[in-house]
Amino acid sequence: MNENAVLHHLYMNTQDHITAPSSLGLSVREGKVVVSSRDVAEKFEKKHYNVLRDIGSLECSKSFTDLNFEFSEYTDSTGRKLPEVLMTRDGFTFLAMGFTGAKAAQFKEAYIAEFNRMEAELKNQDRGESLMKVLSDPHAVLKIVGALADERDKTKALEAKIEEDSHHVLFSKVSQASKDCISVNQLAKDINKMGYPMGEKRLFEWFRENGWLIKRSGSTHNLPTQKSVESKLFEINSTPKYQNGEERVYSTPKVTQKGKDFFLSVFEKMKRQEFGEELPLA
């Protein structure tokens, strides 16, 4: 695909062209959506010369007239040049205020809706043309690409810092767990002993699903949530290990004695009531 084809492809994908024809006769002239007095006369079932007369008798200022009414000509089927007026939305609205009746009201609403549609599409087209001009300048394209890359790097750095900060906030006081703490595996075995079937993997999943351990992936996955730590149900066991000459800290959750008593009572209740009672959530 050559350069012109690439630019055309980008242009076509950044706008909605005004492709739908207007059943009410609206068109785009010199960057404005306008409607002819002839189409207004036809839709409102009026004589064209009466519509021209009504426009001529409007008591609006010269500046408003210059902005919203363009006096023009058209050629009829016999070759005669006859007058018509091209109106903007504001010009049409000013004129249509004098049209009364239920049918006239319906056409007023239809014209306003059509002006809205075409003006919105015209704005999209203008944005697309502006982008086309930018994309045709290699220096501008390189500048945009560079800015996007910088923004992406900043976003990644910020996300990494948020992740790191959240870890420090949650576990800034973490060290070796107390001696009376047990592993999740040991707690699963204790739950099994009281007659409730449980394995380590299943218990980890239950802790995550019920908000006691962090569910999201990353460096804090399977570590206690803030509430678990504050409730003193878990502690963190941090173990430094050396790998490839670098020190890395591996953290695992440990269940405190308070946590053990609490969770054993939870599963005892679940056993007695045959899972019919709502589980306590973090």
N, C-alpha and C positions, 0 to 999 in steps of 0.2 A: 504494500500500500504506500503510494507516494505521499509527500508532505501535504499537498493540497487535499488529498482524499482523507488523510488523518484529521486535518483541521475541520473539514466539512463534517466528518463523523462526530467530532467533539461538539461542533456547533449544533448539529441536529439533535443531540442528546442533552442540550442545556436549555431548550425552549419548547414551547408549544406554539406552532405556527397557527395563524388564523386561517384554518382550512374549512371550517364549517360555514357554508353560506348563510346569510341572514334572510329568513323568510319575511322579515319586516322591512327589508330594503336598506339596512344600515351598511355602510362601507367605510373604508379608511382613506382619508384624504390628507396629505401633508402631515402625517403623524397624529391625526385626530379621527375619532369615530364620529361620523356624521350621518344624518338621514335627510333625504330630499323631501321638499314640501309636496312633491307629486306622490311619493309613497305614503306620506301622512294623510293626504287627501283621499287616497284610495282606501286605506285601512279604516279611516274614520267615516267613510262614505260621504265625503264632502266634495263639492266642486273645487277644482284646483285654484281657480281665480278667487274663490271665497277664502281659501287658506292664505293665499298671497295677500288678500285684503286684510285679513286678521293680523298677519305678521306686520304689515305696514302700519297698523293702528296700535300696535303694542306701545305702551308708555314706558319704555326702558331707555336707559341712558345711551349716548352714542358709543361710549367705551364698551358697554355690555353688548351692544349690537355688533360692533366691529369684531369682538371676540367670538361671538356665538352664532352670527348669521352671515353667511356668505352668499351674496346675490350673484347668481350665475345664469347660464343658458343651457338649453338642451335642444336637440333637433328632433322634431316629430316625424311621423311616418311619411308626411308629404314634403319633408325637407325644410320646413320652416324652423327658424330659431325662436324659441319661446323662453320666457323667464322662469326660473325656479330658484328656490332658496335652499341652501345646505345648512342644516342646523346641528349644533353640538347637543350633548345631553342637556346642558343648562338652557340652551335656546329652545329645545323641544319642550322641556318642562315648563318654561315661561309661557309658551304658546298653548300647551295642552291644559293649563289651568282653566282656560275658558271653555273647554269641551266638557259637557255634562251628560249624564245618563249612565245607566248601568253598563251598556256595551262600551261606551267611551272609557269608563273606569277600567274595564278589563284590558283594553288596548293600552291604556296608560301604563298599567302594571307590566304588560308584556314588553313594551318598549323600554321601560326602565331596566327590566331584567336583561334584555338584549344588549343595552348599552353597558351594563355591568360586565357581561360575559366578554364582549369584544374588547372593552378597555383593559380588562385583566389580561387577555391574551396578547394585546398590543404591548403591555408592560413586559410580559415574559419575552416577547420577541425583541424588544429593545435591549433587555438584559443579555439575551443571547448574542445580539449583534455587538454589544460592547465587549462581551467575552471573546467573541471571534477576533476582534481587533487586538485584544491582549494576547491571544494565543498565536496570532500571526507575527508577534514580536519575540524572537528567540530569547533576547535578554530578559524580557518580562516573564517568560515561561520559566527560565532558569531561576529567576528571583522568587517566583511563587513556589517552585519545587523546593528550593532551599529553605524557604520559610516554613513549609509544611514539614520538612525533615527536622528542622530545629524544634518545632512545636511537638512533634512526635517524641523526640528525645527527651524534651522537658517533661512531657506527660509520663513517660516510662520512669524517669528519675523520681518524679513526685509520687507515683504509685509505689515504687520501691521504698521510698522514705516513709510513706504512710504505713506500709506493712512492717517495716523495721520499728517505727515508733510505737505502733500498737503492741508489738511484742514486748518492747521495753516497759511500756506502761503497765501491761498486764502482769509481767513477770520480773519486774525490776528487783524484787527481793528474793527471788528464787535461788536456792542453793541445794544442798543435799537434803533429801526428804528425811523426816524423822524416822527413828528406828522402828516405831510401832506402825508405820505405814506398810501397806501390802500392795502387790501388783494387781492389775486388773485381772490377770490370769488366775491369781490366787483367790480373788473375790468370786470369780466365776465358779471355781471349785467349791467354795463355801456355799454358794447358792445351790449348787448341785446336791451337796450333802443334805440340805434341808428339804430335798424332794422336788426342786424346780429345775427342769433341764436347761442348762446354760453352758455355753462355751465362750472362750475368750473373744473370738471374732464377733460372735453374736452380741456379747455384752458391750464391746466397743461401739457396735452399730446402734445399740439401744441408747447408750450414753449420748451419742451424737444426735440421734433423732429426737431425743427429749431435752436437748439443750444443755447437757452437763459437760460435754466436750465439744471443742470447736469443729465444725463440720467442713468448713471451706478448705480447699487444698492450699498448700503452701507450708512455710516453715512452722506455723502454729497449728497445723492439722493434728487432731487428737489430743491437744493440750487442753487443760481445763478452761472453761469460760470464766469471765470476770466474776460472775455470781458464784460459781463453784468454789473459787479461791476465797472470796469474801465469806462464804458460808463455812469455810474450813472443812469441806468434804474431800478436797484433793490437795496434794502438794506436788511440786515438780522436782523430779530427780534429774539433775544435770550432770552429765559425765563427759569430761573432755577426752578426745581421742586424737591421735596423730595419724594423718594419712597423707602420704606423698610429701612429707616434710612440713605439713600444715596442721595446725591445731584446729579441731572442729569440736563444737559442743553439741552433744546429742541429749535431747530432753524427752523424758517419758513421764506420764501421769502416774501418781501413786495415790492410793485411797487411804485416807486417814482413818483412825479408829472411829471417829465420829461418822465419817462417810460410810464405813463398813456397817456400823449399827443401823444407819439410816437406810441404806440400800437393801440390807437383809430384811428389814421390817417392810419395805416396799414390796419385795418379792414374796414375802410371807403372806402379805395381804392379797397379792395377786393370786397366789396359790389357793388361799382359802375361798376367795370369791370367784375363782375360775375365770380370771381375766375380765370380770364384768364391771370392775370399778375403774374409773378414769385414773390414769397414771399421773403422778406428780411431775410437773414440768418445771424447768429452770426458769 
